[in-house]
């Protein structure tokens, strides 16, 4: 399967047809829509934003050309942990739903849906990705893999039942996120990522023991 293709629908998914976006399922949110369909949930409202429309502190965490993993580490003072919620592999294309956490697993920082092109990674990095112990951004940095982080879209969505469960939230509220693509040195696609931040209080730094 080509890494330029959208994800194939799973057994419970609704097919996505490129070039024919549904009003509730914009084309740029196809990866998030795929994750929702696999979970048997309709995609919530997603509103595309201009970078200047993203409010702080979410703007500082989203509107930049850096990987999210080191961004959260710098903001929180410690490397985020990885929880893989589901995964699917189709040849060299590896999809997974993840949550990035602080030191305590119940402190959830981000929900992510990611499509990784394994054939565009060195063998050591591929093995580490499939081991599901570390976030992709941390692997790229620690392995010294040259790459470009290139945000494509920013958005606001609502904390529906699925996002509340994924991020450990009790009430509905607005959440902010982005769609980012990662390109390797030859500008081949390494990954496409939809990143939805938890509410600001989950990221609030604490003296010396941040995000705890």
C-alpha positions as a LaTeX table, in Angstrom:
\begin{tabular}{lrrr}
\hline
Residue & $x$ (\AA) & $y$ (\AA) & $z$ (\AA) \\
\hline
Unk1 & 0.00 & 0.00 & 0.00 \\
Unk2 & 1.27 & 3.46 & $-0.88$ \\
Unk3 & 1.87 & 5.84 & 2.00 \\
Unk4 & 0.19 & 8.52 & $-0.10$ \\
Unk5 & $-3.15$ & 6.74 & 0.16 \\
Unk6 & $-5.77$ & 7.38 & 2.84 \\
Unk7 & $-6.37$ & 4.55 & 5.31 \\
Unk8 & $-8.54$ & 1.67 & 4.19 \\
Unk9 & $-11.74$ & 1.37 & 6.23 \\
Unk10 & $-11.89$ & $-1.34$ & 8.86 \\
Unk11 & $-14.83$ & $-3.69$ & 9.37 \\
Unk12 & $-16.88$ & $-1.05$ & 11.16 \\
Unk13 & $-15.63$ & 1.91 & 9.16 \\
Unk14 & $-17.29$ & 4.09 & 6.58 \\
Unk15 & $-15.36$ & 4.36 & 3.33 \\
Unk16 & $-13.61$ & 7.65 & 2.67 \\
Unk17 & $-13.47$ & 8.78 & $-0.94$ \\
Unk18 & $-10.73$ & 11.25 & $-1.77$ \\
Unk19 & $-12.06$ & 14.39 & $-3.44$ \\
Unk20 & $-15.57$ & 13.96 & $-2.04$ \\
Unk21 & $-15.41$ & 15.30 & 1.53 \\
Unk22 & $-18.53$ & 15.04 & 3.64 \\
Unk23 & $-19.46$ & 18.31 & 5.41 \\
Unk24 & $-18.91$ & 16.61 & 8.76 \\
Unk25 & $-15.82$ & 14.74 & 7.52 \\
Unk26 & $-13.44$ & 17.17 & 5.80 \\
Unk27 & $-10.78$ & 15.58 & 3.61 \\
Unk28 & $-7.92$ & 16.79 & 5.80 \\
Unk29 & $-9.45$ & 14.94 & 8.78 \\
Unk30 & $-9.63$ & 11.56 & 6.97 \\
Unk31 & $-7.20$ & 9.90 & 9.38 \\
Unk32 & $-9.21$ & 11.01 & 12.41 \\
Unk33 & $-12.43$ & 9.93 & 10.70 \\
Unk34 & $-10.91$ & 6.48 & 10.11 \\
Unk35 & $-10.12$ & 6.10 & 13.82 \\
Unk36 & $-13.63$ & 7.16 & 14.79 \\
Unk37 & $-15.22$ & 4.78 & 12.30 \\
Unk38 & $-13.16$ & 1.86 & 13.62 \\
Unk39 & $-14.39$ & 2.69 & 17.13 \\
Unk40 & $-18.00$ & 2.89 & 15.91 \\
Unk41 & $-18.36$ & 6.61 & 16.65 \\
Unk42 & $-19.35$ & 9.45 & 14.31 \\
Unk43 & $-16.74$ & 12.12 & 13.79 \\
Unk44 & $-17.48$ & 15.15 & 16.00 \\
Unk45 & $-17.55$ & 18.71 & 14.78 \\
Unk46 & $-14.15$ & 19.77 & 13.47 \\
Unk47 & $-13.61$ & 23.43 & 12.61 \\
Unk48 & $-10.53$ & 24.41 & 10.67 \\
Unk49 & $-8.70$ & 27.41 & 12.13 \\
Unk50 & $-6.10$ & 29.84 & 10.89 \\
Unk51 & $-2.93$ & 29.78 & 13.02 \\
Unk52 & $-3.78$ & 33.18 & 14.51 \\
Unk53 & $-7.17$ & 31.84 & 15.63 \\
Unk54 & $-5.68$ & 29.15 & 17.88 \\
Unk55 & $-5.83$ & 30.51 & 21.47 \\
Unk56 & $-3.03$ & 30.31 & 23.98 \\
Unk57 & $-1.65$ & 28.18 & 25.51 \\
Unk58 & $-2.63$ & 25.78 & 22.72 \\
Unk59 & $-1.07$ & 28.02 & 20.09 \\
Unk60 & 2.36 & 27.66 & 21.72 \\
Unk61 & 2.01 & 23.86 & 21.64 \\
Unk62 & 0.58 & 23.56 & 18.12 \\
Unk63 & 1.59 & 26.44 & 15.86 \\
Unk64 & 5.23 & 25.67 & 15.12 \\
Unk65 & 7.29 & 23.42 & 12.86 \\
Unk66 & 8.66 & 21.14 & 15.58 \\
Unk67 & 7.71 & 17.57 & 16.50 \\
Unk68 & 5.10 & 17.31 & 19.22 \\
Unk69 & 7.09 & 14.92 & 21.42 \\
Unk70 & 10.01 & 17.30 & 22.16 \\
Unk71 & 7.56 & 20.22 & 22.34 \\
Unk72 & 5.63 & 18.51 & 25.15 \\
Unk73 & 8.88 & 17.48 & 26.82 \\
Unk74 & 10.14 & 21.07 & 26.83 \\
Unk75 & 6.82 & 22.41 & 28.09 \\
Unk76 & 6.32 & 19.75 & 30.76 \\
Unk77 & 9.93 & 19.16 & 31.75 \\
Unk78 & 9.99 & 15.41 & 31.11 \\
Unk79 & 9.60 & 13.02 & 28.15 \\
Unk80 & 5.97 & 12.02 & 27.55 \\
Unk81 & 5.02 & 8.38 & 27.86 \\
Unk82 & 3.26 & 6.40 & 25.14 \\
Unk83 & 0.06 & 4.35 & 25.36 \\
Unk84 & $-0.99$ & 2.59 & 22.16 \\
Unk85 & $-4.77$ & 2.16 & 22.11 \\
Unk86 & $-5.14$ & 0.36 & 18.79 \\
Unk87 & $-3.05$ & $-0.44$ & 15.77 \\
Unk88 & $-3.33$ & $-1.81$ & 12.26 \\
Unk89 & $-0.69$ & $-2.66$ & 9.69 \\
Unk90 & $-1.16$ & $-2.83$ & 5.93 \\
Unk91 & 2.15 & $-3.77$ & 4.34 \\
Unk92 & 4.63 & $-0.98$ & 5.04 \\
Unk93 & 1.90 & 1.34 & 6.36 \\
Unk94 & 1.33 & 1.24 & 10.10 \\
Unk95 & $-1.62$ & 2.99 & 11.74 \\
Unk96 & $-2.14$ & 3.49 & 15.42 \\
Unk97 & $-4.15$ & 5.45 & 17.95 \\
Unk98 & $-2.11$ & 6.72 & 20.87 \\
Unk99 & $-2.24$ & 8.79 & 24.01 \\
Unk100 & 0.82 & 10.66 & 25.25 \\
Unk101 & 0.98 & 10.87 & 29.04 \\
Unk102 & 2.96 & 12.63 & 31.74 \\
Unk103 & 4.83 & 10.69 & 34.45 \\
Unk104 & 1.54 & 9.28 & 35.70 \\
Unk105 & $-0.49$ & 7.42 & 33.04 \\
Unk106 & $-3.67$ & 9.11 & 34.27 \\
Unk107 & $-2.25$ & 12.53 & 33.30 \\
Unk108 & $-3.02$ & 12.51 & 29.61 \\
Unk109 & $-1.49$ & 15.17 & 27.41 \\
Unk110 & $-2.55$ & 14.35 & 23.87 \\
Unk111 & $-4.64$ & 12.00 & 21.75 \\
Unk112 & $-3.08$ & 11.07 & 18.43 \\
Unk113 & $-3.97$ & 9.22 & 15.25 \\
Unk114 & $-0.90$ & 8.42 & 13.18 \\
Unk115 & $-0.03$ & 6.81 & 9.87 \\
Unk116 & 3.62 & 5.78 & 9.61 \\
Unk117 & 5.46 & 4.78 & 6.43 \\
Unk118 & 7.78 & 2.07 & 7.73 \\
Unk119 & 9.61 & 1.75 & 4.41 \\
Unk120 & 10.85 & 5.33 & 4.78 \\
Unk121 & 12.53 & 4.63 & 8.12 \\
Unk122 & 15.89 & 2.94 & 8.86 \\
Unk123 & 15.60 & $-0.61$ & 10.18 \\
Unk124 & 16.44 & 0.31 & 13.79 \\
Unk125 & 13.77 & 3.00 & 13.84 \\
Unk126 & 11.24 & 0.60 & 12.29 \\
Unk127 & 11.87 & $-1.93$ & 15.03 \\
Unk128 & 11.49 & 0.73 & 17.71 \\
Unk129 & 8.22 & 1.98 & 16.20 \\
Unk130 & 6.78 & $-1.54$ & 16.16 \\
Unk131 & 7.96 & $-2.15$ & 19.73 \\
Unk132 & 5.49 & 0.57 & 20.81 \\
Unk133 & 7.62 & 1.82 & 23.70 \\
Unk134 & 8.44 & 5.36 & 22.54 \\
Unk135 & 6.66 & 8.12 & 20.62 \\
Unk136 & 7.72 & 8.50 & 16.99 \\
Unk137 & 9.13 & 12.01 & 17.53 \\
Unk138 & 11.44 & 10.77 & 20.25 \\
Unk139 & 12.63 & 7.91 & 18.05 \\
Unk140 & 13.43 & 10.24 & 15.16 \\
Unk141 & 15.45 & 12.51 & 17.42 \\
Unk142 & 17.30 & 9.84 & 19.38 \\
Unk143 & 18.21 & 7.96 & 16.17 \\
Unk144 & 19.42 & 11.18 & 14.55 \\
Unk145 & 17.09 & 10.85 & 11.55 \\
Unk146 & 16.93 & 14.10 & 9.52 \\
Unk147 & 13.32 & 15.09 & 8.96 \\
Unk148 & 10.98 & 18.02 & 8.45 \\
Unk149 & 7.87 & 18.68 & 10.55 \\
Unk150 & 5.32 & 20.46 & 8.35 \\
Unk151 & 1.94 & 21.33 & 9.96 \\
Unk152 & $-0.88$ & 21.37 & 7.42 \\
Unk153 & $-4.04$ & 22.21 & 9.37 \\
Unk154 & $-5.15$ & 23.52 & 12.75 \\
Unk155 & $-8.59$ & 22.91 & 14.17 \\
Unk156 & $-11.03$ & 23.08 & 17.05 \\
Unk157 & $-13.22$ & 20.14 & 17.96 \\
Unk158 & $-15.44$ & 19.07 & 20.83 \\
Unk159 & $-14.71$ & 16.61 & 23.60 \\
Unk160 & $-17.28$ & 14.03 & 22.57 \\
Unk161 & $-17.69$ & 10.66 & 24.28 \\
Unk162 & $-14.70$ & 9.09 & 22.53 \\
Unk163 & $-12.28$ & 11.96 & 23.21 \\
Unk164 & $-13.48$ & 12.22 & 26.81 \\
Unk165 & $-12.70$ & 8.53 & 27.27 \\
Unk166 & $-9.32$ & 8.78 & 25.52 \\
Unk167 & $-8.22$ & 11.86 & 27.47 \\
Unk168 & $-9.90$ & 11.05 & 30.79 \\
Unk169 & $-12.25$ & 14.04 & 30.71 \\
Unk170 & $-15.55$ & 14.33 & 32.53 \\
Unk171 & $-17.19$ & 17.20 & 30.70 \\
Unk172 & $-17.62$ & 18.39 & 27.13 \\
Unk173 & $-15.43$ & 21.31 & 26.07 \\
Unk174 & $-13.56$ & 22.67 & 23.12 \\
Unk175 & $-10.27$ & 20.98 & 22.25 \\
Unk176 & $-7.58$ & 22.11 & 19.82 \\
Unk177 & $-5.34$ & 20.16 & 17.50 \\
Unk178 & $-3.42$ & 20.01 & 14.26 \\
Unk179 & $-2.65$ & 17.76 & 11.32 \\
Unk180 & 1.09 & 17.43 & 10.77 \\
Unk181 & 3.20 & 15.59 & 8.24 \\
Unk182 & 6.77 & 14.43 & 8.79 \\
Unk183 & 9.10 & 14.17 & 5.80 \\
Unk184 & 12.51 & 12.50 & 5.73 \\
Unk185 & 15.62 & 14.01 & 4.18 \\
Unk186 & 14.60 & 13.10 & 0.62 \\
Unk187 & 11.14 & 14.56 & 1.31 \\
Unk188 & 9.42 & 11.18 & 1.36 \\
Unk189 & 6.52 & 10.93 & 3.78 \\
Unk190 & 7.47 & 9.40 & 7.13 \\
Unk191 & 4.17 & 10.02 & 8.92 \\
Unk192 & 0.89 & 11.87 & 8.96 \\
Unk193 & $-0.38$ & 12.72 & 12.44 \\
Unk194 & $-3.59$ & 14.14 & 13.86 \\
Unk195 & $-2.83$ & 15.55 & 17.33 \\
Unk196 & $-5.55$ & 16.65 & 19.76 \\
Unk197 & $-4.33$ & 18.34 & 22.93 \\
Unk198 & $-5.85$ & 17.67 & 26.33 \\
Unk199 & $-7.19$ & 20.74 & 28.19 \\
Unk200 & $-4.65$ & 23.30 & 29.31 \\
Unk201 & $-4.69$ & 22.24 & 32.96 \\
Unk202 & $-3.24$ & 18.85 & 31.98 \\
Unk203 & $-0.15$ & 20.63 & 30.63 \\
Unk204 & 0.32 & 23.14 & 33.44 \\
Unk205 & 3.98 & 23.03 & 34.51 \\
Unk206 & 4.84 & 22.37 & 38.13 \\
Unk207 & 8.10 & 23.42 & 39.78 \\
Unk208 & 10.82 & 20.85 & 38.97 \\
Unk209 & 8.26 & 18.05 & 38.65 \\
Unk210 & 6.30 & 19.42 & 35.74 \\
Unk211 & 3.08 & 17.92 & 34.44 \\
Unk212 & 2.76 & 15.66 & 37.49 \\
\hline
\end{tabular}
